[in-house]
Amino acid sequence: MASNNPHSSQHALPSVLGRYFDLELVSGSGCYLTDRHGNQYLDFSSGIGVTSTGHCHPKVVQAIQSQAETLIHPCIAIGTSAPPLELSQKIETICRDAFGPSQTYQSFFAQSGSEAVEAAIKLAKYVSKRSNIVAFSGGFHGRTYGALSLTTSKEKYREGYAPFLPNIDFFPYPYMYRRPWPGTSDEACLEAGIQALTHSPLLNEEVAAVIIEPILGEGGYVPAPAPFLIALAKRCRQLGILLIADEIQSGMGRAGTWFASSHAPIQPDMITLAKGLASGMPLSACVAKKSLMDQWPPGAHGGTYGANPVTCNAANATIDVLSGCLESVQALGKFAIEMLNTQLSTSPYVGDIRGHGLMIGIELVKDKGSKTPYPELAQQLMRACLEQGLVVISCGLFDNVIRLIPPLIIDQSTLEKGLSILVEAIHDSH
């Protein structure tokens, strides 16, 4: 969106920073953002899945302020502090609740999702003594070099950066709407995919790890079917391959459970977390079974800002807030999908509505028969919704999916308000 504002980010910041809009925001509270003109926007983007507790949640703000008054940064190499220790214990408890008490997990803290993925790949290679990694087509794992080598959600992310890391292979993601395997029904296609996975030569005893998003994020908000994830986990166990669940966008309650992996359910060897972990503070985690972490010697990996006490304290408060929201997120997600399916059933441009919890994608097509992607409509809807005070953003391999990721603390009436604006915009586009 163009802007004549001389203080605009288009003038002050480098063009490489992608933008959906050129809003100059001055404050945020709960589910709303306010720009410099006093306009309020209902935020269904949550800072791209980050502000799960809403903007400036008082418990998170208090946690940041109190820690900043006491200790900001000692560096974990010099000495630890209470917040990262508490956070490690909270994540360990969450993992036990999600995957059972048979395994103990530890967390390596960094700043971004990309760094969490880099840590997971390094750990997998180190402990397995293997060199190969298998990722999935359409996946997004980050912009740093190793993470980018695993990323194929958009070609523009990779253009100009070759050659990428060697020994990386890609398997089709189970994107059932797009039918990556032959079959006249979803069931037949899925069975063909599971058979292809089971017999794929890409999965072998030279593979250190397989990394998968249980819900494809930037690739279009596509949940992987539970039978596929279960078959993948089984095949990895058979071959001694470590399974990494990239939950950077789907984790921390976004899908209605702490981890989207729980919907299968599967038990990953490692989990990468970031976006919803600390309510907007820069924090990520590579969470791995302790039996793996114990094989990683001191100094084999690290980072100056890892386990920062301020960001970790924000995460502690975030978990405290979200722990009371999970049932509501499940119920609200079902409400949203039912409302969208009912009110958009006659739209010729809505090809698929999918998701778990409050991670919902609406795939736009030029017609339902051909399923031709309609990215132009996605851009039109984003602008139309913004004019009506709603922030929604797009994603997808073809940039034709409207993603709905409101704060997890949202109530039903506010959720319905935002959905109604979007539904009206879609109907007005006919």
N, C-alpha and C positions, 0 to 999 in steps of 0.2 A: 504494500500500500504506500503510495507516494506521500511525501510530506514536504511542506515549505518551511518547517520549523528549523531555524538556523542552529538550534541546540539539539536537533534530532540525532539519533544514533547513526543515521545515514551520513551525517557530516562528521561526527566525532569518533566513530568506531570503524574498524576495517570492514570492507565489503564482504570478506570471507565469512563473517558471522551471518548465518542465514536468519531470515526474519519472516514470520507469518504476517505481522503487522508492524506499524511504526508508532506504537503508543508510547507516550511519555508518562509513566506511572509514578505516582507520589506516595501511595499508601495501599495497604491491603488489610482486610479484616474478615475473618471467617471465610465465606465463599465468594467474597467480593473484592474487586480491584477498583481503584479510583485514579483517574488520570489528572493531569495538571489543570484541566478545564473544569474539574469537578464532576465529570461523567463517571457513573458507576457501571461496572460490568460484572455480571455473574460469570464466574470463572469455571468453565468445564475443561480447562487444560491443566490446572494445578501445577503450573511451572513445568509442564511436560512430566506429569506423574510424580511430582516431588512433594508438594505441600499437602500431604494427605490429612494433616490435622487442621487444614485451613491456613489462611494467612495470619501470621502473628498470633498464634494460639497463646493465651496468657501463661499457660504452664510451660510452654517451650521458651517463651520470652524470659520468664523468670529463671529458668534453668540456665539460659545463656548468660543473663546478667549476673547471677550469683556466682557462677564459675569464673566469669571474666574479671570479677572483683577480687578473686582469690589467686588464681593461677591460670595463665593463658597458654603458655607453651614451654614446657621443660625439655622437650624432645624425649621420646621413649628410650633412646639410647643412653640418656643421662639418668633418667629416673621415671618410674611410672606414677600414676595418680589414681584416685578413686574412680573417676568417671569411666575410663576404659575398662577397668576391672569389673565394675558393675555391669557395663554393657556386655562384656564377654559372657558374664553369667546369665544375663537376660536372654541373649541369643542362644546360649546352650540350653536353657530351659525351653525356649520356643522350639528348638530342633528336637528335643526329647518328646515334647508334646506332639509334634508333627510326624516324627518318624519312629517313635518308640524309644524305650530306655536302653536298648542294647548297645547303642553307640554314643560316644562322647565326641563333641565337636569343639573346635577352637576357631578363633577369628583373627585374621590378619587385617588390620585397618589401614585404609588409604583414603584418597580424596575423591576419586571419580570412578564411575563404572568401568571405564577402560582400564584403569589401574588394577581393579579387582580381577578383571579377566586376565590381564598380563600375569598377575600373581598366580592365578589358578593354572595357567598354561605352564608357567615355570615350575610350579610345584609338581604337576603331573609328569612332566618330562624328567624332573630330578629323581623322583621316587620310583618311577617305572623303568628308568634307563631305556626308554623307547623314544623314538623321534617323531612319529606321525600323529597328526591331529585330524579328526573328522568333525566337520561342522555341517550346517544345513543351509541349503539354498534359500535366499531371502532373509537370512538372519542378520541381525545387527548386534555387534558386540563391542563397538567403540571406534575411536578415531586414532588412537596411538597405533604404532606400526604393527605390533603383534595382533592386537585386537582388530585392526582394520584388515589384516590378512585373512581373518575369519568372517568378514562382513561382506555380504552381497545384496543387501536390501535395496540399494540404489547404485547404479554404475558411477554416478558423479562422485560418490564418496571415494572411489578407487582410481578415477582418472588422473593420470599424471604421476602416480606414485609407484608404479611397477619398477623392478620386480618385487613381489611380495615374499613373505617367508616361505621356504620350501616345505615339502612334506605335509601339505594340507589338502585334503580332499573334501568334496561336498556331496551330500546325499539329498535327494528331494525332501522338502518339508511336507508333512501331511496336510496340505492346504486343500481340504476336501471340496470347497466350492469350485476350485480350479482344476480338480481331478488330475493330480500328477501321475496317476497310474490308470491303466485301462479298467473299465468297469461301467456297467449300465446303471449302477446305484452306488450310493455312498458306501454301503456295506461291502459290495464287491470291490470297489476301488480301494477301500481300506485293507481288505484281506490281501489284495495284490501288493499293496505297499508293505504289509508285514512280511509277506513272502519274499519280496525283493530285499527287504532289510535283513532278514534271517540268512539269506544266501549271498549277500553282497560281498564281493572280494575286497571292498574298501575296509571292511571290519576284519582285522586280522591281528596276529600277535606282535606286529610292529607298531600298533597304534597305542599311544600313551593315553589319550583321552578322546571322548566324544563330548562335544558341547552343544547343548540345545536349549532354546527358549521354550518352556512349557506352553507359553502363549507367545506367538510371534509378535514382537513389539512394533518396531518401525516398519516391519514387513507387512503389516496390515491387521494386527489384532486378531490373529487366528489361533484359537486353542487347538493344541495337538490332541487328537482323540486318545482317551485313556488306554485302549488296547495297544495302540502304537507305542506309547511311552513304556508300557509294561513289557512289550516285546523287546524294545530297545534296551531297557535295563537288564533283562534276562540275557540278551546276547552279549552285552558288555561283561556281565559276570562270567559267562562261559569262556570268554577270551582274555580275562584279566585286564580289561580296559576300564579306566576310571571314567565315571559319568559325572559331568559338570552340568548343573542346572543353572542357566543364566536367568536369574530372577530379578535383574536390575530394575525392570519395569513392572513385572508381575508380582513381585514379592512384597512383604511387609503389609499384608492385609488387603492389597489392591484387588485381588481376585476373590475376596470373601473368606480366605484362609490365610494364615501367615505366609504360606508358600503355595504357588499354583501347582507345584509338584504333588501336593496332597490330593488334588482332584483325581489322580490316576488310581491309586497312589503309587509313587515310587520313592525310593530312598537314594538320593544322589550321594556320591562320594564328596562332592564339593558343591557349594552354592555361592553365586556371586550376588551381592546386594549393593544398592546405592540409593537411587532416587527417593523412595519413600522412607528412608532410614532415619533421617535427621531433620525433616521438616524444612528443608532449604539450606541447611548448613552443609558445606562440602565434606561428605563422609561416605566411604564405601567399605565393603568388607568382602574378603575371600574367606568363606566359612568352609572348613574341611574337617573330616574325621581326624581325631587326635592321633590315631595310628599313622596317618600320613604326615601331619604336622611334626610329629616327633622325629621324623626322618630328615627334616629340613634343618641343617645346622645353623648356628648363629652366623649372621653376615651373608648368608646365601641370597637373601633378598632384604629389602628395607626401603625406607623413605623418611625424609626429614620430618614431615608433618603428620605422619601416621599416628593414630591414637591420640590426637589432640584432645585435651580435656574439655575444651569448650564445645567442640562439635560432638564429642561423645556424650556430654551431659545433655545436649539437645536431643540426641538419639534416645537417651534414657527416658526423658520426658515424653518423647514421641511414642515410644512403646507403651508407656503407662496410659497415654490417652487412647491409643488404638486398641489396646487390649479390651476395652469396653465397647468396641464398634463392630467387631467381626460379624456377629449375628445380624446386625442392622445392615451391613454391607451386602450380605447374602440376600436379605429380603428386598433391599432397594434395587439390587441388580436384577432380580426376578421381576420386580415391578416395572423397571425401565424396559426390559426386553419385551415383556407382555404388552406394555403400552405402545412401544414402537411397532411391534408386529401387527397390532390391531389397527393403529392409525395410519400405517404406511403400507398396508397390504395391497392397496390399489395403485400405488405409485409405480409407474413403468421403469423408474430409474433406480429403485432400491433392489439390488440383487440379493443381498444377504445381510442379516443382522445376527451378530454373534458375540460371545464373550462370557466371562465369569465375573461375578461381583460387579464392581464399578470400573471394569476395564472392558468397554463395549465398542465394537466397530460396526459401522454401517457402510457396506461396500456399494458404490454407485456405478451403474452401468448404463450404456446408451440404450440397450434393450435387454430383457431378461433371457431371450433366446440365444443371442450371440455372446452375451456376457462381456461385450466390449467395454473396457474401462472408460470412465467418464471423469477424468481429473478436472476438466474445465468446470463441471458442476460443483465439484468439491470446493474449488476456489470461490465460485459464486456464492455458495452457501456460507462459507466462512465470512465473507464480506457482509452478506445480508444479515447474518446473526449478530455480527458486531454492531451493525447499525441499530439493532433492537436490544443491545445491551448484553449480549451473550458471547463469550469467548469459546469457540471450538476450533480445533486444528485438525489437519489431515495427516495421513500416513499411508503406507502401502507401497507395494512394488511399483505401482503405476500412479501413486499419489492420488488415488481415487477413493480412499476410505476416510470417513469422518470418524474420529476417535473421541469417545466420551470418557473423560477421566476426572470427574469432579472430586473435590475433597471428600474424604471418607467420613467426615463428621456431618455431612449434609443431611437435612431432614427431607421427608417425602414431599412436602409442599414446595420446597425450593427446587428439588430435583424435577418435579412435575412442571414447574414454571419454566425451567430451562429446556426441557424436552418439548414443551408446547411451542416455544419459539422456533426450535429446529424443525419440528414437524410442519409448522406453518410455512417456513421458508422452503421446505422441500415441495409442498403442495403448490406454492406460488411459482415454482420454477417450471411447472407443467405447461 
